[in-house]
């Protein structure tokens, strides 16, 4: 049984229209004619009247209602989405329903990232990762609409591992989610790994490097490295410096003039931030090192070109290195413009973390040892003090 647009109540039609024309365009950096947030998810939501389709539809409506009218407006639809998703997962393991369950879980994850007061995004994301693992087991092809969903899962996974590195309050589900390496190996086999993915703003190749960089940091909080540490970092640095990220297949049609340059700048910001993270957190080099200063200036210049930043991990990594009043003014302007544009709760959270790092830096009395250890210590101190696990998507 199909679920045509006209069957929806007028209020739901308005919410779905808002998602199609506004939200689906601002939650991706690549808003071209193949935007999966618009074309894939809406098709799933309206494909039929099955419980799994209802879960996708209600998750989208909850997200739209929140973005339009605030937290209370989304509650009815979020409850309906969670109920439908739970029912579908209990009674159906058909592959088609699993795709819809994955999509609904991911929309609810993103809704939780935007609306930090209602839902715990980690709960839905860990569920999404388990579903993805079951779908893409074995020889399942990595292409088309399914690639859009798996890319979305993987980007969220790589960035959540950064947060979990410094999060002392991991529950069992988060620990299992953090340790599962399956998706990394699946993504690194993709023939399209150097193409920019709109769901997180850079290529899968770059996101896999970030995930590998996370793995070089001792999970027990110690400052000791394995003997192979430097060799691994040299290999990852070479991959970063040689990486050329490109847009999707020839001739994408962008809905917003000038979007193509911002897509490329966002992907480059990720690459610069990954190099800063490698030097500062993984190699423990001081900010005053010439190669580090050069990277920081490049990152700040890229932020100035962007004016609005839709991706939080590279913004956070670059922003933490802002030292002068002029540099911090640039960063704060980016945060304010981004909050106005996206209305996402995690932007305010990441801004608070950044300002906490600045306060620590201003109060810190640098010594030779501190200059080597402070990058990791400051990430850990501000993230571990958060009331909930920060999201850097």
C-alpha positions in Angstrom: 0.0 0.0 0.0 1.5 3.3 -1.0 1.6 6.4 1.1 1.2 9.3 -1.4 2.0 12.9 -0.2 -1.7 13.9 -0.3 -2.7 11.3 2.3 -0.8 13.1 5.0 -2.5 15.7 7.2 -1.9 19.3 6.3 0.4 19.9 9.2 2.5 16.9 8.3 2.6 18.0 4.7 4.0 21.3 5.7 6.7 19.7 7.9 7.7 17.3 5.1 7.8 20.2 2.7 10.1 22.1 5.1 12.4 19.1 5.4 12.6 18.8 1.6 13.2 22.5 0.8 15.2 23.6 3.9 16.5 20.9 6.3 17.7 18.4 3.7 19.8 21.2 2.2 21.5 22.4 5.4 22.4 19.0 6.9 24.7 18.2 3.9 27.7 20.1 2.5 26.9 18.8 -1.0 23.5 20.0 -2.0 23.4 18.8 -5.6 20.8 16.9 -7.6 21.8 13.6 -5.9 21.3 14.8 -2.3 20.5 11.6 -0.4 18.9 13.4 2.5 16.3 14.6 0.1 15.9 11.9 -2.6 16.7 8.7 -0.7 15.0 9.5 2.7 11.8 11.0 1.4 11.4 8.1 -1.0 11.8 5.7 1.8 9.4 7.6 4.0 6.6 7.7 1.4 7.3 4.3 -0.2 4.4 2.5 1.5 2.4 2.3 4.8 4.7 -0.3 6.4 5.9 0.3 10.0 9.5 0.7 8.8 8.4 3.5 6.4 6.3 5.1 9.1 9.4 5.2 11.3 11.4 7.1 8.7 8.5 9.5 8.0 7.9 10.2 11.7 11.6 10.8 12.4 11.7 13.3 9.5 8.6 15.1 10.9 10.1 15.2 14.4 13.3 16.8 13.0 11.3 19.3 11.0 9.0 20.2 13.8 11.9 20.8 16.2 13.8 22.9 13.7 10.7 25.0 12.9 9.2 25.4 16.4 11.5 24.1 19.1 11.9 21.0 21.2 8.3 20.6 22.4 7.0 20.6 18.8 9.0 17.5 17.9 8.0 15.3 20.8 4.8 13.8 19.4 6.6 12.7 16.2 9.7 11.5 17.9 7.6 9.2 20.1 5.8 7.9 17.0 9.1 7.3 15.2 10.6 5.4 18.2 7.5 3.3 18.6 7.4 2.4 14.9 11.1 1.7 14.7 10.9 -0.6 17.8 7.9 -2.4 16.3 9.6 -2.9 13.0 12.8 -4.2 14.5 10.9 -6.7 16.7 8.8 -8.2 13.9 10.8 -7.8 10.6 14.3 -8.7 9.6 13.6 -8.5 5.8 16.4 -6.6 4.0 14.1 -3.9 2.7 12.8 -3.2 6.3 16.4 -3.2 7.6 17.3 -0.4 5.2 14.4 1.6 6.5 15.2 0.9 10.1 18.8 2.1 9.5 17.5 5.3 7.8 15.1 6.0 10.7 17.8 5.4 13.3 20.1 7.8 11.5 17.5 10.5 11.2 16.8 10.1 14.9 20.6 10.3 15.6 20.8 13.6 13.7 17.6 14.9 15.4 19.4 14.2 18.7 22.5 16.1 17.6 20.3 19.1 16.8 18.0 18.8 19.7 20.4 18.1 22.6 17.7 18.6 25.2 15.5 15.6 24.3 17.2 12.6 22.7 20.5 10.9 23.4 22.0 10.7 19.9 24.4 7.9 21.0 21.5 5.5 21.7 20.2 5.7 18.2 23.6 5.7 16.6 24.8 2.6 18.3 21.6 0.9 17.1 22.2 2.2 13.6 25.7 0.8 13.5 24.5 -2.7 14.5 21.8 -2.6 11.8 24.5 -1.4 9.3 26.7 -4.3 10.3 24.0 -6.8 9.7 23.0 -5.3 6.3 26.5 -5.0 4.9 27.9 -8.3 6.0 29.5 -10.5 3.5 29.5 -9.4 -0.1 26.8 -6.8 0.0 27.5 -4.2 -2.7 28.7 -0.8 -1.6 26.9 1.5 -4.1 23.8 3.5 -4.8 21.3 4.4 -2.1 22.9 1.9 0.3 26.3 3.7 0.0 24.6 6.9 1.1 23.4 5.2 4.3 26.7 3.5 5.0 28.7 6.7 4.4 26.4 8.4 6.9 27.0 5.7 9.5 30.7 5.7 9.0 31.2 9.4 9.2 29.2 9.5 12.5 31.2 6.5 13.7 34.7 8.0 13.1 33.8 11.3 14.8 32.1 9.6 17.7 35.2 7.6 18.4 37.1 11.0 18.9 34.6 11.9 21.6 34.7 8.5 23.2 38.5 8.6 23.5 38.1 11.2 26.2 34.7 10.2 27.7 35.0 8.4 31.1 31.3 7.6 31.3 31.0 5.0 28.5 28.1 2.5 29.0 28.3 -1.0 27.6 26.6 -0.1 24.3 29.1 2.7 23.7 32.1 0.5 24.5 30.8 -2.2 22.0 30.1 0.5 19.4 33.5 2.1 19.8 35.4 -1.2 19.4 33.7 -2.5 16.3 36.2 -2.1 13.4 34.0 -3.7 10.7 32.8 -0.6 9.0 36.3 0.8 8.6 37.5 -2.2 6.6 34.3 -2.0 4.5 34.7 1.7 3.7 38.4 1.5 2.9 37.6 -1.0 0.1 35.2 1.5 -1.6 36.3 2.6 -5.1 34.8 6.0 -4.4 36.7 6.8 -1.2 38.3 10.0 -2.4 35.0 11.6 -3.4 33.5 14.2 -1.0 30.6 12.9 0.9 27.9 15.5 1.8 26.8 13.9 5.0 30.0 14.8 6.8 31.9 17.1 4.4 35.0 15.3 3.3 36.0 12.1 1.5 35.8 8.6 3.0 39.6 8.4 2.6 40.0 11.4 4.9 37.5 10.1 7.4 39.3 6.7 7.5 42.6 8.5 8.3 40.9 10.4 11.1 39.7 7.1 12.5 43.2 5.6 12.2 44.6 8.7 14.0 42.2 8.1 16.9 43.5 4.6 17.2 47.1 5.9 17.7 46.1 7.6 20.9 46.3 5.2 24.0 42.8 4.5 25.2 43.9 4.2 28.8 45.0 7.8 28.9 48.7 7.0 29.2 51.3 9.1 27.5 53.2 6.1 26.3 53.3 5.1 22.6 53.8 1.7 21.0 57.1 1.2 19.1 55.3 1.4 15.8 53.7 4.7 16.6 56.0 7.0 14.6 55.9 4.7 11.5 52.1 4.7 11.5 52.0 8.5 11.8 54.5 8.9 8.9 52.2 6.7 6.7 49.1 8.6 7.7 50.8 12.0 7.1 51.8 10.9 3.6 48.2 9.9 2.9 47.0 13.3 4.1 49.5 15.4 2.2 48.9 13.5 -1.1 45.2 13.4 -0.7 43.1 15.1 -3.5 39.4 15.2 -2.6 36.9 15.7 -5.5 33.3 16.2 -6.0 30.9 13.5 -7.1 30.6 12.3 -10.7 30.8 14.9 -13.5 28.3 17.7 -13.7 26.5 17.9 -10.3 23.8 20.6 -10.3 24.1 22.7 -7.1 20.9 24.3 -5.8 22.8 27.2 -4.2 25.2 29.3 -6.4 28.7 29.2 -5.1 28.1 26.0 -3.2 30.8 24.1 -5.1 33.6 26.3 -3.7 32.4 26.0 -0.1 32.2 22.2 -0.5 35.9 22.1 -1.6 36.9 24.5 1.2 35.1 22.4 3.8 36.8 19.2 2.6 40.2 21.1 2.7 39.4 22.3 6.3 39.0 18.7 7.3 42.4 17.8 5.8 44.2 20.7 7.5 42.5 19.9 10.8 43.6 16.2 10.5 47.2 17.4 10.0 47.0 19.7 13.0 45.5 16.8 15.1 48.3 14.5 13.9 51.0 17.0 14.8 49.5 18.3 18.1 47.7 15.3 19.6 49.5 12.3 18.0 53.1 13.6 17.8 52.7 16.0 20.7 54.4 18.9 18.9 54.1 22.4 20.5 52.0 25.1 18.8 55.1 27.1 18.3 56.6 24.6 15.8 56.8 26.2 12.4 54.9 23.4 10.6 52.1 23.6 13.2 51.8 27.4 13.0 51.6 27.2 9.2 48.8 24.7 9.4 46.9 26.8 12.0 47.1 29.9 9.7 45.9 27.8 6.8 42.9 26.5 8.8 41.9 30.0 10.0 42.2 31.3 6.5 39.9 28.5 5.2 37.4 29.3 8.0 37.3 33.0 7.0 36.5 32.0 3.4 33.7 29.7 4.5 32.1 32.2 6.9 29.6 29.5 8.0 31.0 26.1 9.0 28.7 23.1 8.8 31.1 20.6 10.3 32.2 20.6 13.9 35.3 18.4 14.2 37.6 20.4 12.0 36.2 23.6 13.4 37.0 22.4 16.9 40.5 21.2 16.1 41.4 24.5 14.4 39.5 26.7 16.9 41.4 25.2 19.9 44.6 26.6 18.4 43.4 30.2 18.2 45.7 32.1 20.4 45.3 35.8 19.7 42.2 38.0 20.2 42.0 38.5 16.4 42.1 34.7 15.8 39.5 34.0 18.5 37.2 36.8 17.1 37.3 35.0 13.7 36.4 31.7 15.3 33.5 33.2 17.4 32.1 34.9 14.4 32.1 31.5 12.6 30.3 29.8 15.5 27.6 32.5 15.7 27.0 32.5 11.9 26.8 28.7 12.0 24.3 28.6 14.8 22.1 31.1 12.9 22.3 29.0 9.7 21.9 25.5 11.1 20.1 25.9 14.5 21.9 22.8 15.7 22.4 22.2 19.4 25.8 20.6 19.0 27.3 23.9 17.6 26.7 25.6 21.0 28.2 22.6 22.8 31.3 22.7 20.6 31.7 26.4 21.1 31.5 25.9 24.9 34.2 23.3 24.7 36.4 25.6 22.6 36.1 28.5 25.0 36.9 26.1 27.9 40.1 25.1 26.1 41.0 28.8 25.6 40.5 29.5 29.3 42.8 26.6 30.1 45.4 27.8 27.7 45.3 31.3 29.1 45.8 30.0 32.6 48.3 27.4 31.9 52.0 28.0 32.8 53.8 26.3 30.0 56.8 24.1 30.7 58.8 21.8 28.4 56.6 18.8 29.5 53.4 20.7 29.3 54.2 21.9 25.8 54.3 18.3 24.7 51.3 16.9 26.6 48.8 19.8 26.7 46.9 19.0 23.4 45.6 15.7 24.7 45.1 16.9 28.2 42.9 19.8 27.1 40.7 17.7 24.8 40.3 15.2 27.6 39.6 17.8 30.3 36.8 19.6 28.5 35.1 16.6 26.9 35.2 14.6 30.1 33.6 17.5 32.0 30.6 17.7 29.5 27.1 16.7 30.8 26.6 14.5 27.7 28.8 13.0 25.0 29.7 15.8 22.6 28.9 15.3 18.9 31.4 16.7 16.4 29.5 16.1 13.1 
